[in-house]
Amino acid sequence: MQSSPLRSWRRSRRAGGAYNVLAAVAIVAPALGATQLQAQQPVASGYRDHASLGRALDSLQRAHPRLVQVSTIGSSAGGRALHAIRLGTGGDAADQRPALLVVANAYGPQLIGSEIAVAAAGQLASSYGRDSATTRLLDGNTIYFVPRANPDAAEAFFRSPRVERTGNDTKTDDDRDGAQDEDGPEDLNGDGVITMMRVADPDGAWMADALDPLIMRRANAAKGERGAWQLHTEGRDSDGDSRINEDGPGGTDVNRNFTHDYQFFVEGTGLYPMSSTEARALADYMIDHPNIAAAYVLGPQDNLIKPWEFRRTTGIAGNPPGTSAGGPLQSILQPDEAWFAEMSRRYRKATGQTKAPPSAPLEGDVLSWLYFDMGRLAFGSPGWVMPDAPADSASPRPEQPDPAADERAALRWLRANVPGSVVEWTRVEHPDFPGRVVEVGGFRPYARQNPPASMLGDILAKQTTFIGELAGSLARVALREIRVETVGDRTFRITAQIVNEGYLPTQAAIGARVRWPRAVRVDLRTSDGQHLAAGRAVQLMSPIAGSGRSTELSWLVVGAPGSTVTLEAASPTSGRATETITLRAR
Amino acid sequence: MTTTHSTIGRMPIRFSKATRLASLATLGATLLVAAAAARPTPLGAQAGALSAIGAPRDPKVKLPWDTYYDHAGIGEVVRKLAAAHPNYIKAGSIGKSHEGKDLYLLTVSDFRVGDPDRKPAYYIDGNIHSNEVQGSEFALYIAWYLAEMAGEVPAIDSLLRQRTLYIVPTINPDGRDHYLHQPNTASSPRTGLVPRDNDHDGLVDEDGYNDLNGDGHITQMRRRNPNGRFIESPVDPRIMIPAPPGQKGEWEILGLEGYDMDGDGLVNEDPVGGYDPNRNWPWRWAPQYVQGGADYYPGSLPETRAVMDFVYSRPNIAAAQSYHNNGGMILRGPGVPQDEYKPADVRVFDHLGRVGEEILPGYRYMIVWKDLYTVWGGELDWLYGARGVITFTNELWSSFLYFDKPVVNEPYDNVTARFDRLLMMGEGYVPWTKVQHPQYGEIEVGGMKKNFGRATPGFMMRAEAHRNAAFTLYQMSQMPQVSVDSVMTRSLPGGLTEVTAIVGNHKIIPTHTQQDLDNRISRPDWVTLEGADPIAAFIVTNPLQDIAVEQKRNPRRILVDNIPGMGTVTVRWIVRGGGPYRVTVDSEKGGQATWSK
């Protein structure tokens, strides 16, 4: 089930009936006021709107001028700057080091991702020079952050009434009536948030759940159930077309606008893949940073609790997937399975999280794009998953999987832990339904995706640990076991091992297929008077697995004893190693 | 060398006798015309005595139609056409290329009648692949022909009144100029000029071709070698053939002119660019390991994006053409097997394609993935798939046209070389020439020139341009055109009136293709009643049995999903008030029409 209720409701309408749905909306803590959202406040104090996020990045850069560079990489449909943070040492030399990219909040409702990105950048920067592991890390690797990839959508959190939004500010004519964004939601009960709305209707398709009446589900006629309600998002029919909220503000969901398994003609996915300036800005940033070896995407797609696995699939007409004849890949490549499994283990250890969130489909999202189309090892998590609530002893164990179980558990947890995060059904007068029973209620927007402020500190610290660990796992190329043997007069055989001292491979299997992340290039440079008799002056290596795995190469050089050659192994994603070798047996 | 026979005073190809011969041919033609006119006016400026059928007798803009223009030359043609024909041609630009060159746009319509951006429109671009140049000239020819013939042929006048033609002669001007001005083969470059690291070694565009004999053409390299497996053909020594089994060869073939410029042991492995602009479109785009040349993402190239932005901004585009070369094909999608064109649309494509085959002898109507090869992220698939636009890609020029018959090659000869000997006087080849190669020592270079084999030969250009123009004009004539065919009124009790209107589209292409309808791409057609107060509105779904479905809201404007090709839709209102009525039908792709009484 989708994490956005508004979206799942729209989907269900389209599909003719997914299960439930309550809106979600979220608040963080009722006490959280605008003044607390200042950059000066500790990161853990709450969530930031676009302006205060910008101020926070400014102060981060001011506090760590030699480690942090903040740049603008594009702008949103609504004209908001898209920020990137570079965390690394030595100025622009940082762009030459193997790097991790952290992308957050392409899916608008998950503001937590932005906070994790900003907190991790800040905490790691503060630890540099104090903590030896962090110092070593940032001397060897760079971390880029795009803390808010869809700022237009995120901004909806800070507006009244608060409504969960996934789309940027592109205006759309969702109902194809010639008008754009003319029928959005309205706050009927004046509580400042948009939740769900039900209208009593003997012909309605929906009924209240027996165990938690806040949950609405479709009546199952086969079981003799009868619906009693229509279900809508909260609002009126603003344009007199007998439909409610069918064309509200919110255009392209950046997290459904990328290329891998993009869904054409589905509301919210945009005009075409990469139609949004936000998606293109992120893609161009990737293109400009060939040193990005891996990525961590804070979003609704998870592969860190439940790692991606290789599946044997068949392409078009029985041809192998990942080829022109077979079509796009439908599964990760088998050799990459190990990296996902191990990083999942490390993620669980670092964060203590074990509950698998329901992963959103891999359809036009940032995570699958980074893996399948950019060839990077890409790891994804919402960053926070609502903990399990204690089971309700009153509820009988359902005989079949009960799709409402997750909703009930979420409601139990929120009622117990986040005051005000649930709006119980409240009667309102509705101008479009005079004399009818109309009630408003549901999850407050954003409540299910974002933890209350009191929990942020612990989450941000653990996520920072994981981000550091992931960046520290990148491949690191080295030259080892260099031997020079005399083969004959003035003829020398040079042998060397090209070693990967990191944990992750020099190229994922997908990277070797996509070829945007470059292979390790090995150059043996001779000078005048020397002749390369065997072996290649330039060669591109197949992927080298990490943890000290290596590939051995050899060359035959004719030259004056005592003269030197230079051996270099390098790739933007694996670093650079150089040795000067003297032609003399050793 | 440069020659200056053309009226626009600019010759793009500066390297060979080829152009000199071409210009002599033009001059010869001009002299003949001059003799016929028998007036002592300067050469090239006088009209003939009798117009040849299908050609303007005294065109305002005189163009030879037997040469290839570079980007600057195209710009000059565009400006001259617009200046000479202000009622019919507007010059503009849809954006800039990577190198900052304008992507010129010609809007062709009768500007005295209606808004060109609301008339049903046909979109044409050419030269997406750098070396596939003639699409630009052929596209310009259509604009020229229409404007110069306006006022002479009623069918052309009516087309210009009712339709708009958007022409972007080259959507790859950087690559075009590289092909024309730099040493190349007939097939290079295919890519545009955004630098890419083809061999993934960290360097971009560092090892392209080398014009070893300095003649502006990249031809073959061969070296004498007693162990080589090739000999010269006994019929034509310019053709290398494998030595027959049991016979020793004399030559080894060393590939296209070039040497290893970056010391990696590979030759010509990273020339300019490094992608295929026709794999960079958003419909069924797939990454490079599925589709070579796809580049980073759909629309990653500035030229692709400019076309996309333009087409998305012109919902009146109902049909389109993208000119390529070569092979004599009238291609439609799908490009990949898992797409299936909708049956209703296939009927339209089939009809147009068959007419195209008739207009274009030697061309065959084909489906990309089935009859050619699989293409992910192609432009024509995007135009149909994402926009619902009837689109063809013509592969201009075909070896069929050498002798107007299917190609059958003899064992020691081929049709191309034979055509060159018999009709081009041998101009099409660079004879084998000795050169010193930095790595291979003494070698010879020679072979087909870049302007032979794929680019249409000069004396045949105008004929092929005209036939392709005629195919476009036929499609333009069959783009949807809405009409209000009749309006009937009937009095009802209580002072009410029933107004029934039949709206039609008497063209082959519907106002919405099935692809458009199924995916709700274009808005519905609007049928609006003015002059009375409608209290209810209906679409009469079965006029014979008088069965009608009510449109429950906004009765003034009835939304019609589609007016099918060669079809009608009946709508009805119940109104208070007695007219006079005015019924308007307004379609994004089918234009507008009004009936009033």
Contacts between the chains, C-beta under 8 A, distances in Angstrom:
chain1	res1	chain2	res2	distance
A	173	B	523	7.8
A	176	B	520	5.6
A	176	B	523	5.5
A	176	B	524	7.3
A	178	B	523	6.2
A	240	B	553	6.7
A	240	B	554	7.9
A	241	B	553	5.8
A	241	B	554	7.8
A	242	B	552	7.0
A	242	B	553	6.2
A	259	B	285	6.0
A	259	B	287	7.5
A	259	B	297	5.7
A	259	B	298	6.8
A	262	B	282	8.0
A	264	B	283	7.5
A	264	B	385	7.5
A	264	B	386	6.7
A	264	B	519	7.4
A	265	B	519	4.4
A	265	B	520	7.2
A	265	B	521	7.9
A	271	B	312	6.6
A	271	B	386	7.9
A	272	B	282	3.7
A	272	B	283	7.6
A	272	B	298	6.8
A	272	B	299	7.8
A	272	B	308	7.5
A	272	B	382	7.9
A	272	B	386	5.8
A	273	B	282	5.2
A	273	B	285	6.4
A	273	B	297	7.3
A	273	B	298	5.6
A	274	B	282	7.1
A	274	B	297	4.8
A	274	B	298	5.6
A	274	B	299	5.8
A	274	B	300	7.9
A	275	B	282	7.6
A	275	B	299	7.9
A	280	B	297	7.6
A	280	B	299	7.6
A	283	B	296	6.3
A	283	B	297	5.2
A	283	B	300	7.3
A	287	B	296	5.6
A	287	B	300	7.9
A	316	B	336	7.7
A	316	B	337	5.6
A	316	B	338	5.8
A	317	B	337	6.6
A	322	B	289	5.9
A	322	B	290	6.4
A	323	B	289	7.6
A	323	B	290	6.4
A	324	B	290	5.9
A	324	B	291	6.2
A	324	B	292	7.8
A	324	B	374	5.1
A	324	B	376	7.1
A	325	B	374	6.5
A	327	B	286	7.3
A	327	B	290	6.7
A	327	B	336	7.3
A	327	B	338	6.9
A	328	B	286	5.3
A	328	B	287	7.5
A	328	B	290	5.6
A	329	B	290	8.0
A	372	B	287	6.8
A	373	B	287	4.6
A	373	B	297	7.2
A	513	B	289	4.4
A	514	B	287	5.9
A	514	B	288	6.6
A	514	B	289	6.1
A	515	B	200	5.4
A	515	B	288	6.6
A	515	B	289	7.4
A	516	B	296	7.3
A	518	B	197	7.9
A	518	B	200	5.4
A	518	B	201	7.9
A	518	B	202	6.3
A	519	B	200	6.6
A	521	B	201	5.9
A	521	B	202	6.1
A	536	B	264	7.8
A	536	B	265	6.0
A	537	B	263	5.6
A	537	B	264	7.0
A	537	B	265	7.1
A	538	B	201	6.7
A	538	B	262	7.7
A	538	B	263	6.5
A	538	B	264	4.0
A	538	B	265	7.0
A	540	B	200	6.6
A	540	B	201	6.6
A	572	B	202	7.8
